[in-house]
Amino acid sequence: MKKADLVTIISDKTGVTKKDSAVMVDLVFSEITKALAEGDKVSLVGFGTFSVKDRAGRVGINPAKKGEKVVIPATRVPSFKAGKALKEAVK
C-alpha cells in the first residue's frame, strides 16, 4: 500500500475529498515526525509505538575496497514496535 492508496481509502470511507484526505494523512505523518525529532514517543494504542533509539558508533568494512575499515558514527534512528492487536492481525 502506498500513501496515495491510503488517501483514497480514507476519502472513500469518510466522504471527505481526496485533497482533504491527503492533508490529513500528511498532518499525521508530520506530527509523528515532529514528535520523534523532539525525542518523544508516539503511542497508538492497538497499533504500536514509534520511538527514537540511539545506535552506537562502530567500525565497519567497506565492501567496495576489500579490508578497508570505515568508521560509522553514532546516530539516532526511528524505531517502531508493533502493538498486540497489530501483531494478532498479521498472524
C-alpha positions as CSV (number, residue, x, y, z in Angstrom):
1,M,0.0,0.0,0.0
2,K,1.2,3.4,-0.9
3,K,0.4,6.8,0.6
4,A,-2.0,7.6,-2.4
5,D,-3.8,4.3,-1.7
6,L,-4.3,5.3,2.0
7,V,-5.6,8.7,0.9
8,T,-8.1,7.1,-1.4
9,I,-9.3,4.6,1.2
10,I,-9.8,7.5,3.8
11,S,-11.7,9.5,1.2
12,D,-14.0,6.7,0.2
13,K,-14.8,5.6,3.8
14,T,-15.3,9.1,5.2
15,G,-16.8,11.0,2.3
16,V,-14.1,13.6,2.6
17,T,-12.4,14.8,-0.6
18,K,-9.1,13.2,-1.7
19,K,-7.4,16.6,-1.3
20,D,-8.6,16.9,2.3
21,S,-7.7,13.3,3.0
22,A,-4.2,13.9,1.7
23,V,-3.9,16.9,4.0
24,M,-5.0,14.7,7.0
25,V,-2.5,12.0,6.1
26,D,0.3,14.5,5.7
27,L,-0.6,16.1,9.0
28,V,-0.5,12.8,10.8
29,F,2.9,11.9,9.4
30,S,4.2,15.4,10.0
31,E,3.2,15.3,13.7
32,I,4.7,11.8,14.2
33,T,7.9,13.0,12.6
34,K,8.0,16.2,14.7
35,A,7.4,14.3,18.0
36,L,10.2,11.8,17.1
37,A,12.6,14.7,16.2
38,E,12.0,16.1,19.7
39,G,12.8,12.8,21.2
40,D,9.2,11.9,22.2
41,K,7.5,8.5,21.8
42,V,4.3,8.2,19.8
43,S,2.0,5.5,21.1
44,L,-1.1,4.5,19.1
45,V,-3.0,2.0,21.3
46,G,-3.6,-1.3,19.5
47,F,-1.3,-0.3,16.6
48,G,2.2,0.3,18.0
49,T,4.7,2.7,19.3
50,F,7.1,4.9,17.4
51,S,10.3,5.9,19.2
52,V,13.9,7.1,18.7
53,K,16.8,4.8,19.5
54,D,20.5,5.6,19.8
55,R,22.7,3.5,17.5
56,A,26.3,3.3,18.8
57,G,29.2,4.1,16.5
58,R,31.2,1.2,15.2
59,V,33.9,0.2,12.7
60,G,32.7,-1.4,9.5
61,I,34.4,-2.8,6.4
62,N,33.9,-1.1,3.0
63,P,32.8,-3.9,0.7
64,A,34.0,-2.0,-2.4
65,K,37.6,-1.8,-1.1
66,K,38.3,-5.2,0.5
67,G,39.5,-4.9,4.0
68,E,39.3,-1.1,4.3
69,K,37.9,-0.2,7.7
70,V,35.4,2.7,7.9
71,V,34.3,4.5,11.0
72,I,30.5,4.5,11.2
73,P,29.4,7.3,13.6
74,A,26.8,7.0,16.3
75,T,23.4,8.2,15.2
76,R,19.7,8.3,16.2
77,V,17.3,6.1,14.3
78,P,13.5,5.9,14.3
79,S,12.0,2.6,15.6
80,F,8.6,1.0,15.6
81,K,7.3,-1.7,17.9
82,A,4.0,-3.3,16.8
83,G,1.2,-3.4,19.3
84,K,-0.6,-6.6,20.3
85,A,-3.7,-6.0,18.1
86,L,-1.4,-5.4,15.0
87,K,0.6,-8.5,15.8
88,E,-2.5,-10.6,16.1
89,A,-4.0,-9.2,12.8
90,V,-0.8,-10.1,10.9
91,K,-0.6,-13.7,12.2
